[in-house]
Amino acid sequence: MLPFAIISNTNILPEPEKFDRPIQAQYRNFMVLIGDSLYGMGSNNYGQLGTGNTTAQLSLTLCKTGVKKFFLGTSGTIIVGLDDKIYWAGRNTCFPQAGTKLSWFDVTSLFASVQVNSNNLYDCQIGESIRIITTDGRFIYTGRNGYGECGVSTTPVDTLSVSEVSNIFKISATIDCTHLISSDGTAYFCGLNAYGESGLNHKDKITSITYVTSNVKEISTSYNSTQWFKNDGTVWCSGYNLYGQLANGNNTSIQIITLNTSIPTLDTSFPIIVTNDLGNASGVGPMLLSNNSSLRHSGINSVGNIGRGNIGGPAQTTLYTLSLTEIGGYDNIKGIAKHAYGTFVLTSDNRLFACGGNSESIFGILPNGGSKVSTMTLMEGMPWY
C-alpha cells in the first residue's frame, strides 16, 4: 500500500515519510528502482541516466546498483547509495560545483559543505536549478536560477546555498519555478509565472519566496499549471489549462488561485498522493491523484495517456478514474508516475503497468517498446521479471 506522511499543524516538523517514489517520470525520462537496482530510459542528452554517454535509451537499462533512493530531473539525477554516498550525473548548468558528469560522480563532500548527508536529504527537484529540502526543514539550492526559482533574484547560484526560510517539509517544482510547503501548511512560490501558475493574479516572474495560501497538504505542478490540495479536502488551481489539466471542467486558463468545484472534497482520512512533472511540455496534466482507493487524473490524451480506451479525442477536463482491476486493486499499488507521454503504475510485486506512448518521439516509447496504448497495460519483458 502507498505510504503517507502525518501532517502536523504545529511548528514541529512531521516525521519524514520513507522513500516512496520507486518510479519517477519527468518530461522524457523514466526511472524505476527495483531492490537496489536503478533502471532508466528516455532522453539522455545531459547524461542524466549516468550511463557514461549522452545516447538516448529506448528500453529500460540498468543505470546503477547499490541504490537506496534517487531523484530524477530533466537535466540530471541525484542518487543516494547503500554506501551512504551521494552521486550526481547530469548538466553543469544546474550543478556548477559538480560540473557535467556522464557517469555517477561522488558529490558527498559538496553536500557536506551545507550539512546535507544521505540521511537528511529528504527531497530534490532538478530542472534548470537544483532545489533540495532536508528532514530538518531547510531549503537548499544551486544552479542557473534564470527565473528566480531559487528565490534569490535571477543571478546564477554557483554553490550549494542555504535559504533563510525554514520549517519547509514539502517541495514541488518545474524546470523554472518552485512551490514550498512549511510545517504549518503555508504555501510559497518563486520563479517562472508565465500563465499565473503562482496563483497570485499576475504573470510576472517572482524572484523571492512569496506567500500564496495556507492549510496546504500537497501541491501538484507541471509546466505552467498548479493544484493545491488542502487539509480540509478542497482542491484549488491556477495556471495554463488549454488541455483541461487543472481538472476543473473546462479549458480556460486562470491566474488566481481558485477553488476547483469540479473535484468533490477529498476524504482526508485517506492519503493524498500526487505526482509532478518537471518538464516543459504544457498540457501534460501533472496530477495523478491517489485518494480514497482510486487513481484519477486529467489533461491531454493525444497518445492514450489518460487510459480511457481511446487515442486523441477531447482533452480530459475532469478527473478520469483509472481501472485498477488488472493492477490488482488500489492496495497493490507501490508507486505512481506520469510524464508528457505516459502514465505508470508499479505494483507491490514489481509488475509495471503503463498507458500512452508516443511513436513519433523516440523518447516517448513505453518501457515495453509500445506506443499509443489506451488502457493500463502490463509491460512485458522488463529486465527484472
N, C-alpha and C positions, 0 to 999 in steps of 0.2 A: 504494500500500500504506500502511496505517496506520503512522505513525512511533512510536517509543517512546523512553523515557529509559533511559540506562545507570545502574543503581542502584549507588551506592558504599556500602561498609560502613565507611568512614572518616569523619573529621570534615570532610573536604573535600567541599564541595557538588558534586553532579554537574553537568555541563553542562546547562543548561536545554534541554528539547526545543523544537522550533519550534512555533508555534501550530498545534495540530492539532484544533481544535474548530470547524470551519466550520459545523456545525449544532449548535444548543443548544435544549433544551426544558425549561421549568420550569413545573410545575403547569398553567397555562392559556395559556402563551405558547410561541411557536416562532419562531426566527430562523435565517437561513441567509446565509452570506457567499459570494457568487459574484464572483470577481475582487476588486474593491474596492467592490462594491455590496452593501449590507446590506438584506435583506428581512425583514419580520416580520409576524406575525399573532397574533390572540387577544386576551386581556384587555389593556386599556389604561387601567385605572381610575386609575392614578397617573401616566399619561403616559410609561410606561416604553418605549414604542415611538418616542418622540421626534417624533411627527407633528404636534405643536402643539395637540393636543386630548386628551380622555380617551375618545374614541369607540373601541369595540372594532373590530378589523379582522377581517373574516370571510374574507379571502383575503390571500395574500402581497402586501404593499405595500412599495414602496421607501421605506426609512426614512432612509438616508443613503448618499452616495457618498464615495469617498476614505477608506475604512476599511481599516486594517491588521489589527486584531483587535478582538474585542468580548467582553463578559462580561454575559450576560443573567441577570437576577434576577427575583424575584417582585415587588419594589417599585421597581425601577429597573434601568437598564442603563448600563454604562461602555464607552466606545469609545476606542480608540487610533487616531488618524488617520494617513494617509500624511504629513501635515504635522507629525507627532510631537507633536501636542497631544492632551490627554486631555479627553474630553467626557462629560457626565452628562445623563441625563433620568430623572426619577422623583420619588419622595416625599421630603419633608424629614425624616421621622422617622428614616430610615436614613442620611441625609447632611445633618445640620443646617447645616453650614457653607455648603453649596451651596443648600439650600432646595428646595422643589418646583419642578421645571422640566419643562414640557411639550414644549419644543424643546431641541435639543442645546446645552448650556451649557459653555463652556470652563472647566475646573477645573484646568488645568495648574499654575497658581500655588499652588493649595491643596495639590496633591500635592507640589510642590517644597518646601513647608514641612517635609516629612518625608523629603526626599531621594528621592522617587519620581518617575521620569520614564517616557517612552514605552518606553525600552529595558530598564529593570529591573523594570517592572510585569509580574510573571510570571503570577499568577492572582488572581482576585477572586470572592468569593461574596457575593451581595446578597440578604438577607432582611429581617428587622427591623433588622439592623445590616449594615454593610459590613465584610468581613474580607478582607484582602489579604496575599499573600506576594510577596516580591521575589526577584530572582535571587541576591541575596547572603544569603538565608535569614532576612530579617526578617519579623515578623508585625505588621501594622498594622491598626487597627480604628477604627470610629466608629459611632454610632447608638444605637438605643433600649436595647439590652442588657438587656431585661426579664427574661431568664432566665440572665444571666451568660455569654452566648455570646461575649462579648469577652474573657472570662477575668479580669474585674476587678469583683467584686461584682455588683450589679444596678443600679448607678447609670448613668443615661444618659451617654454619652460624646459631647460636643458638637463635638469637634475630632478630626481625624485624629491618632492617637496610636500610639506605637511600644511594643510589648510588650517585656518583659525577656527573653522566650525568644528563642533564636537557632538558627541552623542548621536552619530549617524549610524543607523543599523541596516539600511537597505539602499541600494542604488539601482537605477535603471537608466540606460543610455542609448544614444545612437552614435553614428560616426562623430557628429559635431555638437551634440547637446547632452546635458546631464540632468537627471532628476535624483534628488536625495530625499530620504525619509528619516526623520530623527526618532528617538526612542519614545517621544510623546505623540507621534503621529503627524508632526508638522512636515509638509512637503515643500521642497525648494526646487529651483530651476536655475540653470545658466546655459548659455550657448546659442546656437542657431535657432531662430524662431520664425522661419520664413512663412509659415502658414498659421501662426498663432498657437503652435503646439505647447507653448508655455502655459496657456490658459489665462494670460494676463491682458487680453483685449488689445493687443497690438502685434506687429510683425517685425519689430526691430530686434536685433540680436541683443542678448542680455549677458553682460560681461562680468557680473558679480553674482554671488549666490543669493537668490531673491525668493522671498516667501511667496507661496502660491495659495495653499489652503491647509486645513487641519483635519485631524481624525482619520488619516490615511493609513491603510494597511498594506496595500500593494500598488505598484504602478506598472502598466504595460505600455511600451512605446515602440514605434518604428519610425522610419524617416518621415518627419512632419506630422505625426499623429500620436495622441496620448490618451490613455484612460487611467483614471484614478479610482481605486477600489477602497471604499471607506469602511471603517469598523462597524458602522450601522447597517452595512449590506448594500448601500446605494453605490451606483457607478456614475462617474462624471467623466466628461470627454471634451476634447478640443483639438483643432488642427485640420489637416487635409483629410478629405472624406469622399473623393471622387468615386472610389470603388466600394463605398459603404463600410470601410474598415473600422469606423467608430461604432458600428452595430447599433445605430440609433434610428434605423428605419428609413434613411434617405441617403442621398449622396451629395449633400450640401456641406461645404467646409465651414467651420466656425472658429473663432479666435478668442473666445472667452470660455472659461471652464463652465460647463453646462450639465445639469442633471440629465442622465440618459434614461428617459421614461420608457424606452423600448426594452430595457432589461429589468425584469422584476427584481425586487430586493433580494439579494443573495442570502442564503442561510449561513450565517457566520458561525454556527456550531460545527460546520464542515470546514476543512481547509480551503483557502482560496489561493490557488497556484496559477500564475500566468507566465507566458513566455514573452520575450522581446526579440527584436531583430535589429542589430546594429547597422545593417546595410543601408544603402541609399536608393532602394527600389520603392518609390512611393506606390501605395496601393496594395502592399502586401497584406495588410490587416494583421497587426502583430499578435493579437490576442488569441491564444489557445487557452481557454479558461477551464480549469478543473475545479468543480464545486458541486456538492450535493449529488455525488455519484454519477456525474455526467461530464462530458468533454465537449465544449462548444467553441465556435469561432465564426469569423465573418471575413469579408473582403473579396478580392479578385479571385476568379475561378477559371482563368484562361487556360490552365493545363490540368484542371481537375483537382486543384489543391484544396478545395473545400471538402471533397469526399462525398458529395451529394449524389453521385451517379451520373453526372454529365460533364462534358468538356465545354468550357466557354459559357455562353448564355449570360443573363444578367448577373451583375455582381451580387454577392450575398450581403444585403444591408441590415439584416437582423441575425441574431445568433442561430447558427445551424448546429444541431446536436448530432455528433458522430455516433454511428453504431459501434458498440463495443462487444458485439456477440462473438466475432472471430477472435478478438483480443482475449476474451475470457473474462470480460467484465471489468468494472472500474477498479476493484480491489486487486486486480492483477497488473495494474499499471506501475511501472518502475520509473519511467521518465517520459517527458513530452518535449517536443521542439518544433519550430516552424521557421522557414525562411522564404525567400522570394519564389521558389519553385516547388516547395514540398512541405508536407505535414508529416510528422514522425512520432511514433509511439514505441517505446521499449517496454517489454513485459518483464515480470519478476523472474521468469525462466529464460530471459535474454533472447526472446524472439523479437525481431524488428519488423514493424508494420509501417507502411507509408502510402501516401497518395500524392498525385501531382506528377512532376517531372516534365522538363522542357526539352524536347528533342532538338529544338533549334539552337540550344545552348549546350556546349559540351559540359558546362559547369552544373547544369540543371538536371542531368540524368539521375534517376533514382539509384540507390545502392545495388539493386539487382540488375541494373542496366536498362531498365524500362523507362517509359515516359508516357505522360498523359493517362495516368491510371486514376480513374474517377471514384474509386471507393477504397477504403482502408484495406490494404493487401499485404499478406505476409511476404517479406523479402527473402526469397530462397537463396541458398548458396552463400550465406555470409561466412567469412573466414573462421569464425569461432563455432559454427554449428557442427 
